[in-house]
Amino acid sequence: MNKSLRETEFEKLVKNKFIMYNSLFLTLPFQSVIQTGNLLPILKDRCRKGLESGKDPAQILDAFFKEHTGLASEPEQIDFMFQVIQYVERQIVLYDSVEDAAFAKLQALGDNVSLKSCIHLAQTATQRPGLFDKLSDFSVRIVFTAHPTQFYPRPVLDIITGLRTLVSENHTNEIDRSLEQLGLTSLMNVKKPTPFDEAKNIIYFLRSVYYDAVGEMYARIKKTSANNAFDNHQILQLGFWPGGDRDGNPFVTSQTTGQVADELRMTLMKCYYNELKGLEQKLTFRGIQEDVADLRARLYATLFDPSQILTTDEILQPLARVRTLLTGQFNSLYLEELDAFIDKVKIFHTHFASLDIRQNHGEHIKTIEAILKHENRISVSLDELSPDELVSILVHSRFYVLPDQFQDSMVKDTIQTMAQMRSIQDKNGEFGCNRYIISNSEDFFSVLFVYAMLRWCAWQEGPIPIDIIPLFESMEGMANSEAIMQSLFDIPEYRSHLARRQNRQTIMLGFSDGTKDGGYLAANWSIFKTKERLSQVCEQNHVQAVFFDGRGGPPARGGGKTHRFYASQSHKIANHAIQLTIQGQTITSLYGTRDHFIHNCEQLLTAGLTQGLSKTPRNISKTSRQILDKLAKISHEAYTALKHHKMFLPYLENKSTLPYYARANIGSRPAKRGNQKKLQLKDLRAIAFVGSWSQLKQNVPGYFGIGTALKSLADQKGLFELQALYQAVPFFKTLILNSMMSMSKSYFELTAYTGKDPMYKEFWNILFEEYQLSKKMVLLVSKSSILMEEEPLPRRSIKIREEIVLPLLVIQQYAFQKIEKTPIDPKPYEKLIQRSLYGNINASRNSA
């Protein structure tokens, strides 16, 4: 197979550079590094050949220690394995830096449709009228979350940033010093991060990357548009969950939320201050100097004191005066720089990123019950009221609720949070905190409860400046969502609330739990159809539907192309905005540098405009829908059978890293909801669930059921219909391609020994057989010879990463085998599992 120019450049800029700089590790002045570095290539070779010949990890490592090292004692061998883990972790950091440094050059050789070309097409007479107006009203919202899928401490992030620059400029001597620094710097958090710690880690990216990147991207669009008339400062929005996402995290309190909001505002003020300081050196003109100096002094007062605030208008007004003088008296000198700063203030206001609040509907039930008891409307429970009576209380009754009226800590904090949202808006402006997301929304009371609490706890009078967002997570919730939303629209008071919110209703669907609940194919098709139905019910009620996706769920399960997911949506799905969460290492891998951020945001914007640029509406025929329905049904049945298998949860508990997620210092959130000792799938966090399959290199959430479904239909109707479906329906093709990426990261040879285990062999073989069948069928349906044949660069990147991390995977399974043999002291082996978990997470750059 002939290599493309991009593939050739990838070999030169990424693979070869990594090999070259990786050799520098051996020059570091640490004896243990030299010993480990010399033995690591041998270990990798023995691991690969051993697994492929059917040996288990214990046999491979025992033979390696005997044949290639003088390490005879158990403590010596354990110490060496820890050295390997530390060495490989740093190799991963180096590879990330090399690949990131090459990103811009490789993208320049690509054939992706650029935002610039889309704007140009939008302005031509051949396109549909008003398309350019859509860009002026469209938006992409990137919402950063703190889910524990990446954990680098701040000093390591700084080293990574420096390495990227050094690698791109080929400064070998400085790279050598940076690698030595990396070797001496801990890659682990000393203690479990608090929610505030997590927030500060992501605010680091806001300040160091996104402040300038968003401004630059806006300037690009503005320059590309006709006569620089573009004026949509909300086209790119940043959202923020750390400090506001309470669902299942008892460590997030209303006090935390207030601290994070202050940190966001004060960090933004520092960005404004530094940029204005640079402008001050250019705007040295009489009459202008005074305004600039005064604004700089007022900004400085807000940098470190949370009680000192400036409103957006107080920043913009003096800048407007400066602009008038600059254009009228000083030849518009440095006007472009001034306008760029003014645009940033109009984009970020005083909030930087909008802080979302999220809580589980179950906690709202408890809070509403407590409030109605206090108000003597019920004695014991909400069951005493009919649905109509409860609705009437929620939308008509006027209560003045204070947190100190209650004893329960969660009830008090829920009420305090409502008041905190108003306080944040007073400081950071309305955009500072104006969305409330309700997890586990299963009925229309989930929205009405929040509507009522906002009225009673914060906005007793006047409109409520909050978007209330139901999150329909389960298959059942999605099935009922259309009726739920219609019931809400039928309530005049809620309809009036929407009218004051620009007649827009934001809805979350599926998130990560949709895949956990229904399986990959069924969950994605269910979400797709639900979006179509909700779009229709919203349109019938003259409401714009805006869908907010969790990237861990349908848009990119398996690490696939998010923009491809959005470009594949049908014309029946509302297309007013793209909103999605970005989590963990996805923040650093897809949005961690200026080039990455701009490229991926442009791809999302382009995907949003694709429907408008298409000369024919993107539709899925009735026949294709029937095929997809059958595929989803069969896939769901296969996944449900697996989920209900008696060994499903025991396998995760005893053969995977699931219990170790809770022990690792990679996130503040518990690995599961609730305090029940017995593990239940519904309580299990999707991150820990998906991550555990990833550590096993089995990636069940990304493929299971696909093979069975495709084989069943191929047997009935032949392959031709499925191959035609792949070519004709972009949504189906996207699902298959993303699933290919999940399977590309699978490696069942690692756990083949479990296929001989008396207790787990049947279950392991079910997984393996479905993997083999899925791989076979997706290759046949796509007419490909290898997985990810259409994506050569990501395929090569995955291969290199999997080779780097292989020793960690083998060490992890070796430790599991040792623990199963009940050693005298299992703690060192448990620590090996936990430590290897970190490197495996980061190497994949996504959790599936």
KOLNUKE-756134 format. One record per residue (C-alpha): residue number from 0; x, y, z. Coordinates in steps of 0.2 Angstrom, whole numbers, always signed. Layout:
BEGIN
- pos:X:Y:Z
- NUM:X:Y:Z
...
This chain:
BEGIN
- pos:X:Y:Z
- 0:+0:+0:+0
- 1:+8:+17:-5
- 2:+10:+30:+8
- 3:+2:+47:+6
- 4:+12:+63:+8
- 5:+4:+65:+26
- 6:+9:+47:+31
- 7:+27:+50:+25
- 8:+28:+66:+35
- 9:+20:+57:+50
- 10:+34:+45:+49
- 11:+47:+59:+48
- 12:+39:+71:+60
- 13:+32:+60:+73
- 14:+39:+42:+73
- 15:+57:+45:+68
- 16:+58:+61:+80
- 17:+51:+51:+94
- 18:+64:+37:+92
- 19:+78:+50:+91
- 20:+72:+60:+107
- 21:+68:+44:+116
- 22:+86:+39:+115
- 23:+90:+54:+125
- 24:+82:+46:+140
- 25:+98:+34:+141
- 26:+109:+49:+143
- 27:+101:+55:+159
- 28:+112:+54:+174
- 29:+102:+41:+183
- 30:+108:+23:+185
- 31:+91:+16:+186
- 32:+86:+25:+170
- 33:+100:+18:+160
- 34:+97:+0:+167
- 35:+78:+1:+163
- 36:+81:+10:+146
- 37:+93:-4:+141
- 38:+81:-18:+146
- 39:+65:-10:+140
- 40:+66:-15:+122
- 41:+70:-33:+126
- 42:+55:-33:+138
- 43:+43:-26:+125
- 44:+49:-39:+112
- 45:+47:-53:+125
- 46:+29:-46:+129
- 47:+23:-45:+112
- 48:+30:-62:+106
- 49:+25:-71:+122
- 50:+7:-65:+121
- 51:+6:-70:+103
- 52:+13:-87:+107
- 53:+0:-90:+120
- 54:+10:-86:+136
- 55:+2:-77:+150
- 56:+10:-62:+158
- 57:+17:-72:+173
- 58:+26:-84:+162
- 59:+33:-69:+151
- 60:+39:-59:+166
- 61:+46:-74:+176
- 62:+56:-79:+160
- 63:+62:-61:+157
- 64:+68:-59:+175
- 65:+77:-76:+174
- 66:+85:-74:+156
- 67:+89:-55:+155
- 68:+91:-49:+173
- 69:+100:-53:+188
- 70:+85:-49:+198
- 71:+81:-65:+208
- 72:+72:-59:+223
- 73:+54:-53:+223
- 74:+57:-36:+230
- 75:+70:-33:+217
- 76:+58:-38:+203
- 77:+45:-27:+210
- 78:+56:-12:+211
- 79:+62:-15:+193
- 80:+43:-15:+187
- 81:+40:+1:+196
- 82:+55:+8:+187
- 83:+48:+2:+170
- 84:+31:+11:+174
- 85:+40:+27:+178
- 86:+51:+26:+162
- 87:+36:+22:+151
- 88:+25:+36:+159
- 89:+39:+48:+153
- 90:+40:+40:+136
- 91:+21:+44:+134
- 92:+24:+62:+139
- 93:+38:+63:+126
- 94:+27:+55:+112
- 95:+13:+67:+116
- 96:+24:+82:+115
- 97:+32:+76:+98
- 98:+15:+72:+91
- 99:+8:+88:+96
- 100:+23:+98:+89
- 101:+19:+90:+72
- 102:+0:+93:+72
- 103:+0:+110:+63
- 104:+11:+104:+49
- 105:+2:+87:+46
- 106:-15:+96:+46
- 107:-9:+108:+33
- 108:-7:+93:+22
- 109:-24:+87:+25
- 110:-40:+89:+14
- 111:-52:+93:+28
- 112:-65:+106:+23
- 113:-60:+122:+32
- 114:-71:+135:+40
- 115:-64:+148:+28
- 116:-70:+138:+13
- 117:-87:+136:+21
- 118:-89:+154:+24
- 119:-84:+158:+6
- 120:-97:+145:+0
- 121:-110:+153:+11
- 122:-107:+170:+3
- 123:-109:+164:-15
- 124:-125:+166:-24
- 125:-126:+148:-28
- 126:-129:+143:-10
- 127:-146:+144:-1
- 128:-151:+161:+4
- 129:-148:+167:+22
- 130:-134:+154:+25
- 131:-121:+166:+30
- 132:-134:+173:+43
- 133:-134:+156:+51
- 134:-116:+158:+55
- 135:-120:+174:+63
- 136:-133:+165:+74
- 137:-124:+148:+76
- 138:-113:+143:+91
- 139:-102:+130:+97
- 140:-100:+127:+116
- 141:-86:+117:+123
- 142:-89:+112:+141
- 143:-74:+107:+151
- 144:-77:+93:+164
- 145:-66:+86:+178
- 146:-70:+68:+175
- 147:-54:+58:+181
- 148:-47:+52:+164
- 149:-31:+62:+165
- 150:-22:+68:+180
- 151:-5:+77:+176
- 152:-1:+90:+190
- 153:+2:+108:+185
- 154:+22:+106:+185
- 155:+20:+92:+172
- 156:+8:+102:+161
- 157:+21:+116:+161
- 158:+35:+104:+156
- 159:+24:+96:+142
- 160:+20:+114:+135
- 161:+39:+118:+135
- 162:+43:+101:+126
- 163:+31:+104:+112
- 164:+40:+120:+108
- 165:+57:+113:+109
- 166:+53:+98:+99
- 167:+45:+109:+85
- 168:+61:+119:+85
- 169:+73:+104:+86
- 170:+82:+111:+101
- 171:+90:+95:+106
- 172:+101:+102:+120
- 173:+86:+110:+129
- 174:+75:+94:+126
- 175:+89:+84:+135
- 176:+87:+96:+150
- 177:+68:+95:+149
- 178:+69:+76:+149
- 179:+80:+77:+164
- 180:+68:+88:+173
- 181:+54:+77:+168
- 182:+64:+62:+176
- 183:+65:+71:+192
- 184:+47:+77:+193
- 185:+33:+67:+200
- 186:+19:+63:+187
- 187:+7:+59:+201
- 188:-4:+69:+213
- 189:+2:+67:+230
- 190:-16:+67:+237
- 191:-33:+66:+229
- 192:-37:+83:+221
- 193:-52:+93:+228
- 194:-65:+100:+216
- 195:-56:+117:+217
- 196:-40:+109:+213
- 197:-48:+101:+197
- 198:-55:+118:+193
- 199:-38:+126:+194
- 200:-30:+113:+183
- 201:-43:+117:+169
- 202:-42:+136:+172
- 203:-24:+134:+168
- 204:-29:+130:+150
- 205:-41:+144:+150
- 206:-28:+156:+154
- 207:-13:+149:+144
- 208:-22:+143:+128
- 209:-40:+147:+126
- 210:-40:+166:+130
- 211:-29:+169:+115
- 212:-35:+155:+104
- 213:-53:+160:+105
- 214:-49:+178:+101
- 215:-38:+172:+86
- 216:-52:+161:+80
- 217:-65:+175:+81
- 218:-53:+187:+72
- 219:-51:+174:+58
- 220:-70:+173:+55
- 221:-72:+191:+56
- 222:-58:+194:+43
- 223:-65:+181:+32
- 224:-83:+188:+32
- 225:-89:+201:+20
- 226:-83:+219:+25
- 227:-79:+212:+43
- 228:-97:+214:+47
- 229:-97:+198:+57
- 230:-103:+202:+75
- 231:-108:+185:+83
- 232:-97:+186:+99
- 233:-106:+170:+106
- 234:-101:+159:+91
- 235:-88:+150:+102
- 236:-93:+148:+120
- 237:-84:+140:+135
- 238:-93:+130:+148
- 239:-86:+124:+165
- 240:-92:+109:+176
- 241:-78:+108:+189
- 242:-85:+116:+205
- 243:-103:+115:+198
- 244:-106:+97:+195
- 245:-113:+90:+211
- 246:-120:+73:+204
- 247:-113:+60:+214
- 248:-99:+71:+221
- 249:-101:+75:+239
- 250:-86:+86:+239
- 251:-94:+99:+228
- 252:-103:+111:+239
- 253:-111:+128:+236
- 254:-95:+136:+244
- 255:-84:+127:+231
- 256:-95:+134:+217
- 257:-93:+151:+223
- 258:-74:+149:+225
- 259:-73:+142:+207
- 260:-83:+157:+200
- 261:-72:+169:+209
- 262:-56:+160:+202
- 263:-63:+161:+184
- 264:-67:+179:+185
- 265:-50:+184:+193
- 266:-40:+174:+181
- 267:-49:+182:+167
- 268:-45:+199:+174
- 269:-27:+194:+174
- 270:-28:+191:+156
- 271:-37:+207:+153
- 272:-24:+216:+163
- 273:-9:+209:+154
- 274:-16:+212:+137
- 275:-21:+230:+142
- 276:-3:+233:+149
- 277:+4:+228:+131
- 278:-8:+240:+123
- 279:-4:+254:+135
- 280:+14:+254:+128
- 281:+7:+257:+110
- 282:-7:+269:+114
- 283:+4:+283:+120
- 284:-7:+297:+114
- 285:-14:+312:+124
- 286:-32:+309:+130
- 287:-30:+290:+127
- 288:-16:+287:+139
- 289:-27:+292:+154
- 290:-42:+281:+150
- 291:-30:+266:+147
- 292:-20:+269:+163
- 293:-36:+271:+174
- 294:-44:+255:+167
- 295:-27:+246:+170
- 296:-27:+252:+188
- 297:-45:+247:+191
- 298:-42:+230:+183
- 299:-27:+227:+194
- 300:-38:+230:+210
- 301:-48:+214:+204
- 302:-34:+202:+202
- 303:-32:+196:+219
- 304:-47:+202:+229
- 305:-63:+192:+226
- 306:-73:+206:+233
- 307:-67:+219:+220
- 308:-77:+217:+203
- 309:-79:+226:+187
- 310:-94:+224:+176
- 311:-92:+221:+157
- 312:-99:+238:+154
- 313:-86:+246:+165
- 314:-73:+238:+155
- 315:-80:+242:+138
- 316:-85:+260:+141
- 317:-67:+267:+142
- 318:-62:+256:+128
- 319:-76:+263:+117
- 320:-70:+281:+121
- 321:-52:+276:+117
- 322:-58:+269:+100
- 323:-67:+285:+96
- 324:-52:+295:+99
- 325:-40:+283:+90
- 326:-51:+283:+74
- 327:-55:+302:+75
- 328:-38:+309:+80
- 329:-24:+297:+79
- 330:-25:+289:+61
- 331:-33:+273:+68
- 332:-15:+268:+74
- 333:-16:+251:+82
- 334:-34:+250:+80
- 335:-34:+231:+75
- 336:-25:+227:+91
- 337:-38:+237:+101
- 338:-53:+229:+92
- 339:-46:+212:+95
- 340:-46:+216:+114
- 341:-63:+223:+114
- 342:-69:+208:+105
- 343:-62:+197:+119
- 344:-71:+207:+132
- 345:-87:+205:+122
- 346:-84:+186:+121
- 347:-78:+182:+139
- 348:-87:+197:+148
- 349:-82:+194:+166
- 350:-85:+176:+168
- 351:-72:+168:+156
- 352:-82:+151:+156
- 353:-100:+148:+160
- 354:-101:+138:+176
- 355:-114:+125:+174
- 356:-123:+117:+189
- 357:-128:+98:+188
- 358:-137:+88:+201
- 359:-146:+71:+201
- 360:-165:+72:+201
- 361:-166:+60:+216
- 362:-158:+74:+227
- 363:-171:+86:+221
- 364:-185:+75:+226
- 365:-178:+75:+244
- 366:-176:+94:+244
- 367:-194:+97:+237
- 368:-201:+85:+250
- 369:-192:+94:+264
- 370:-198:+111:+258
- 371:-216:+105:+256
- 372:-215:+97:+274
- 373:-209:+114:+281
- 374:-223:+123:+272
- 375:-236:+111:+279
- 376:-241:+105:+262
- 377:-237:+87:+265
- 378:-234:+76:+281
- 379:-223:+62:+275
- 380:-220:+61:+256
- 381:-225:+68:+239
- 382:-236:+53:+237
- 383:-249:+62:+247
- 384:-252:+74:+232
- 385:-260:+70:+216
- 386:-249:+75:+200
- 387:-261:+90:+197
- 388:-260:+96:+215
- 389:-241:+95:+215
- 390:-239:+104:+198
- 391:-250:+118:+205
- 392:-239:+120:+220
- 393:-223:+120:+210
- 394:-229:+134:+197
- 395:-240:+145:+208
- 396:-235:+144:+226
- 397:-224:+157:+233
- 398:-212:+152:+247
- 399:-197:+160:+254
- 400:-185:+146:+257
- 401:-169:+148:+267
- 402:-156:+134:+269
- 403:-155:+137:+288
- 404:-173:+131:+289
- 405:-167:+113:+286
- 406:-156:+100:+295
- 407:-151:+89:+281
- 408:-134:+94:+274
- 409:-138:+89:+256
- 410:-155:+98:+257
- 411:-147:+114:+264
- 412:-133:+114:+251
- 413:-146:+111:+236
- 414:-155:+127:+242
- 415:-139:+136:+245
- 416:-134:+132:+227
- 417:-149:+140:+220
- 418:-145:+156:+230
- 419:-127:+155:+225
- 420:-131:+155:+206
- 421:-139:+172:+209
- 422:-124:+178:+219
- 423:-112:+172:+205
- 424:-123:+182:+192
- 425:-121:+197:+202
- 426:-102:+196:+201
- 427:-99:+187:+185
- 428:-114:+193:+175
- 429:-128:+182:+169
- 430:-117:+171:+158
- 431:-107:+167:+174
- 432:-119:+154:+180
- 433:-135:+152:+170
- 434:-138:+133:+167
- 435:-144:+120:+178
- 436:-143:+102:+172
- 437:-154:+88:+180
- 438:-146:+70:+179
- 439:-158:+55:+178
- 440:-172:+65:+171
- 441:-186:+52:+170
- 442:-202:+63:+171
- 443:-207:+81:+169
- 444:-206:+84:+187
- 445:-187:+84:+186
- 446:-188:+101:+177
- 447:-203:+108:+187
- 448:-194:+104:+203
- 449:-179:+115:+198
- 450:-190:+128:+191
- 451:-199:+129:+208
- 452:-183:+129:+218
- 453:-176:+143:+208
- 454:-191:+153:+212
- 455:-192:+149:+230
- 456:-174:+150:+234
- 457:-167:+164:+223
- 458:-179:+173:+211
- 459:-195:+176:+221
- 460:-199:+190:+209
- 461:-196:+193:+191
- 462:-190:+181:+177
- 463:-178:+167:+181
- 464:-162:+170:+171
- 465:-158:+151:+171
- 466:-159:+138:+157
- 467:-166:+122:+165
- 468:-158:+107:+156
- 469:-165:+89:+158
- 470:-153:+75:+155
- 471:-162:+60:+148
- 472:-148:+47:+152
- 473:-157:+30:+151
- 474:-165:+21:+137
- 475:-182:+23:+146
- 476:-179:+41:+149
- 477:-175:+44:+131
- 478:-191:+34:+126
- 479:-202:+46:+137
- 480:-193:+62:+133
- 481:-205:+68:+119
- 482:-220:+66:+130
- 483:-211:+74:+145
- 484:-206:+90:+135
- 485:-224:+91:+128
- 486:-231:+91:+145
- 487:-219:+105:+150
- 488:-223:+115:+135
- 489:-242:+113:+140
- 490:-239:+122:+156
- 491:-241:+141:+153
- 492:-229:+146:+167
- 493:-215:+136:+160
- 494:-219:+141:+142
- 495:-218:+159:+148
- 496:-201:+155:+156
- 497:-195:+149:+139
- 498:-201:+164:+130
- 499:-189:+174:+142
- 500:-175:+162:+137
- 501:-176:+167:+119
- 502:-188:+152:+116
- 503:-174:+140:+117
- 504:-174:+123:+126
- 505:-157:+114:+129
- 506:-158:+95:+131
- 507:-145:+82:+136
- 508:-147:+65:+129
- 509:-139:+49:+134
- 510:-122:+56:+140
- 511:-110:+41:+144
- 512:-123:+31:+153
- 513:-133:+29:+137
- 514:-120:+17:+131
- 515:-118:+9:+147
- 516:-137:+6:+148
- 517:-141:+1:+130
- 518:-125:-4:+122
- 519:-115:+6:+108
- 520:-126:+4:+93
- 521:-143:+4:+101
- 522:-139:+19:+112
- 523:-133:+29:+98
- 524:-147:+25:+86
- 525:-160:+29:+100
- 526:-151:+46:+104
- 527:-152:+50:+85
- 528:-171:+46:+84
- 529:-175:+54:+100
- 530:-166:+70:+94
- 531:-177:+69:+79
- 532:-193:+68:+89
- 533:-188:+81:+101
- 534:-184:+93:+87
- 535:-201:+90:+80
- 536:-210:+93:+96
- 537:-200:+109:+100
- 538:-203:+115:+82
- 539:-222:+112:+84
- 540:-222:+122:+100
- 541:-211:+136:+92
- 542:-196:+132:+102
- 543:-178:+130:+96
- 544:-171:+113:+102
- 545:-153:+114:+107
- 546:-144:+97:+110
- 547:-130:+96:+123
- 548:-120:+80:+121
- 549:-107:+72:+132
- 550:-92:+68:+122
- 551:-89:+52:+132
- 552:-106:+46:+125
- 553:-112:+46:+107
- 554:-102:+59:+98
- 555:-85:+50:+100
- 556:-86:+34:+110
- 557:-69:+26:+106
- 558:-60:+42:+103
- 559:-68:+45:+86
- 560:-70:+61:+76
- 561:-82:+72:+85
- 562:-85:+83:+70
- 563:-89:+68:+59
- 564:-103:+64:+71
- 565:-111:+81:+70
- 566:-109:+81:+51
- 567:-119:+65:+50
- 568:-134:+71:+58
- 569:-151:+71:+48
- 570:-160:+87:+43
- 571:-174:+82:+55
- 572:-162:+86:+70
- 573:-162:+104:+75
- 574:-145:+112:+71
- 575:-145:+129:+80
- 576:-129:+125:+90
- 577:-117:+112:+94
- 578:-114:+109:+113
- 579:-103:+95:+120
- 580:-92:+91:+136
- 581:-74:+88:+134
- 582:-65:+78:+148
- 583:-49:+72:+155
- 584:-35:+69:+143
- 585:-46:+75:+128
- 586:-44:+92:+135
- 587:-25:+91:+132
- 588:-25:+80:+117
- 589:-39:+89:+106
- 590:-39:+106:+114
- 591:-23:+107:+124
- 592:-13:+119:+111
- 593:-18:+134:+101
- 594:-17:+124:+85
- 595:-27:+109:+92
- 596:-41:+121:+99
- 597:-43:+131:+83
- 598:-43:+116:+72
- 599:-55:+106:+81
- 600:-67:+121:+85
- 601:-67:+125:+66
- 602:-71:+107:+62
- 603:-86:+108:+74
- 604:-92:+124:+66
- 605:-89:+117:+49
- 606:-100:+102:+54
- 607:-113:+113:+60
- 608:-114:+122:+43
- 609:-113:+106:+33
- 610:-132:+104:+33
- 611:-134:+121:+26
- 612:-121:+119:+13
- 613:-128:+103:+6
- 614:-139:+106:-10
- 615:-150:+91:-4
- 616:-156:+89:+14
- 617:-147:+75:+23
- 618:-161:+61:+25
- 619:-161:+43:+30
- 620:-173:+33:+19
- 621:-187:+23:+26
- 622:-178:+7:+21
- 623:-162:+12:+29
- 624:-171:+16:+45
- 625:-179:-1:+45
- 626:-162:-9:+44
- 627:-155:+2:+57
- 628:-170:-2:+69
- 629:-166:-21:+66
- 630:-148:-18:+69
- 631:-151:-8:+85
- 632:-164:-21:+92
- 633:-152:-36:+89
- 634:-137:-27:+96
- 635:-147:-21:+111
- 636:-152:-39:+114
- 637:-135:-45:+113
- 638:-128:-32:+125
- 639:-143:-34:+137
- 640:-139:-53:+138
- 641:-121:-49:+142
- 642:-126:-36:+155
- 643:-137:-48:+164
- 644:-124:-62:+163
- 645:-121:-68:+181
- 646:-102:-65:+179
- 647:-103:-47:+171
- 648:-101:-37:+188
- 649:-90:-51:+196
- 650:-78:-50:+181
- 651:-77:-31:+182
- 652:-74:-31:+201
- 653:-61:-45:+201
- 654:-53:-46:+184
- 655:-52:-27:+180
- 656:-45:-11:+187
- 657:-63:-5:+192
- 658:-59:-6:+211
- 659:-43:+4:+209
- 660:-51:+19:+201
- 661:-58:+24:+218
- 662:-41:+22:+226
- 663:-31:+33:+213
- 664:-28:+51:+216
- 665:-34:+56:+199
- 666:-51:+64:+203
- 667:-62:+70:+217
- 668:-77:+61:+212
- 669:-81:+44:+219
- 670:-81:+29:+206
- 671:-99:+25:+209
- 672:-115:+34:+216
- 673:-122:+31:+233
- 674:-115:+21:+248
- 675:-121:+4:+244
- 676:-108:-10:+247
- 677:-114:-21:+234
- 678:-110:-15:+216
- 679:-124:-11:+205
- 680:-122:-6:+187
- 681:-134:+8:+188
- 682:-123:+16:+202
- 683:-107:+14:+192
- 684:-99:+29:+185
- 685:-97:+28:+166
- 686:-79:+34:+167
- 687:-74:+20:+179
- 688:-85:+8:+169
- 689:-77:+12:+152
- 690:-60:+15:+158
- 691:-59:-3:+166
- 692:-63:-11:+149
- 693:-50:+0:+142
- 694:-37:-5:+154
- 695:-41:-23:+150
- 696:-39:-19:+131
- 697:-56:-26:+128
- 698:-66:-10:+125
- 699:-83:-18:+126
- 700:-93:-2:+126
- 701:-86:+3:+109
- 702:-91:-13:+99
- 703:-101:-26:+109
- 704:-117:-31:+99
- 705:-111:-24:+83
- 706:-104:-40:+76
- 707:-120:-50:+81
- 708:-131:-37:+73
- 709:-122:-36:+57
- 710:-120:-55:+55
- 711:-138:-58:+58
- 712:-144:-46:+45
- 713:-130:-51:+33
- 714:-137:-69:+35
- 715:-154:-64:+31
- 716:-152:-51:+17
- 717:-134:-53:+12
- 718:-119:-40:+14
- 719:-125:-29:-1
- 720:-138:-20:+9
- 721:-126:-16:+24
- 722:-113:-11:+12
- 723:-125:+1:+3
- 724:-131:+7:+20
- 725:-112:+11:+25
- 726:-110:+22:+9
- 727:-127:+30:+9
- 728:-130:+35:+28
- 729:-116:+45:+36
- 730:-123:+42:+53
- 731:-120:+23:+51
- 732:-103:+25:+43
- 733:-98:+36:+58
- 734:-104:+23:+70
- 735:-94:+10:+61
- 736:-78:+20:+60
- 737:-79:+25:+78
- 738:-81:+7:+83
- 739:-66:+3:+73
- 740:-56:+14:+83
- 741:-62:+5:+99
- 742:-57:-11:+92
- 743:-40:-5:+86
- 744:-36:-2:+104
- 745:-42:-19:+109
- 746:-29:-33:+112
- 747:-37:-49:+119
- 748:-20:-58:+119
- 749:-16:-49:+135
- 750:-30:-57:+145
- 751:-31:-74:+135
- 752:-26:-83:+151
- 753:-43:-78:+158
- 754:-50:-89:+144
- 755:-44:-104:+153
- 756:-50:-98:+171
- 757:-63:-111:+177
- 758:-74:-96:+184
- 759:-72:-83:+170
- 760:-68:-93:+154
- 761:-85:-93:+148
- 762:-88:-75:+150
- 763:-71:-70:+143
- 764:-74:-81:+128
- 765:-91:-72:+125
- 766:-82:-55:+124
- 767:-68:-62:+113
- 768:-80:-70:+101
- 769:-90:-55:+99
- 770:-74:-44:+96
- 771:-69:-56:+83
- 772:-86:-56:+75
- 773:-87:-37:+76
- 774:-70:-35:+68
- 775:-74:-47:+54
- 776:-91:-39:+50
- 777:-86:-21:+50
- 778:-72:-25:+38
- 779:-84:-33:+27
- 780:-97:-20:+28
- 781:-84:-6:+25
- 782:-75:-16:+12
- 783:-59:-13:+21
- 784:-44:-24:+23
- 785:-38:-18:+40
- 786:-47:-8:+54
- 787:-46:+11:+52
- 788:-40:+9:+34
- 789:-48:+26:+30
- 790:-39:+35:+44
- 791:-20:+30:+42
- 792:-13:+44:+54
- 793:-24:+40:+69
- 794:-21:+21:+65
- 795:-2:+24:+66
- 796:-3:+34:+81
- 797:-13:+21:+90
- 798:+0:+8:+85
- 799:+14:+17:+92
- 800:+5:+21:+108
- 801:+0:+3:+111
- 802:+18:-2:+108
- 803:+24:+10:+121
- 804:+12:+5:+134
- 805:+12:-14:+132
- 806:+25:-17:+146
- 807:+13:-8:+158
- 808:-2:-18:+153
- 809:+8:-34:+155
- 810:+15:-29:+172
- 811:-3:-24:+177
- 812:-10:-42:+172
- 813:+6:-50:+180
- 814:+1:-41:+197
- 815:-17:-48:+195
- 816:-10:-65:+193
- 817:+1:-63:+208
- 818:-13:-57:+219
- 819:-24:-71:+214
- 820:-11:-83:+220
- 821:-13:-75:+237
- 822:+4:-69:+241
- 823:+9:-66:+259
- 824:+9:-47:+256
- 825:-2:-42:+241
- 826:+0:-23:+244
- 827:+15:-21:+232
- 828:+6:-29:+218
- 829:-10:-19:+221
- 830:+1:-3:+220
- 831:+8:-10:+204
- 832:-9:-11:+197
- 833:-13:+6:+203
- 834:+3:+14:+196
- 835:+1:+6:+179
- 836:-17:+12:+178
- 837:-11:+30:+176
- 838:+1:+27:+161
- 839:-12:+17:+152
- 840:-25:+31:+154
- 841:-14:+44:+147
- 842:-7:+34:+133
- 843:-24:+31:+125
- 844:-28:+49:+126
- 845:-47:+44:+128
- 846:-55:+31:+139
- 847:-61:+19:+126
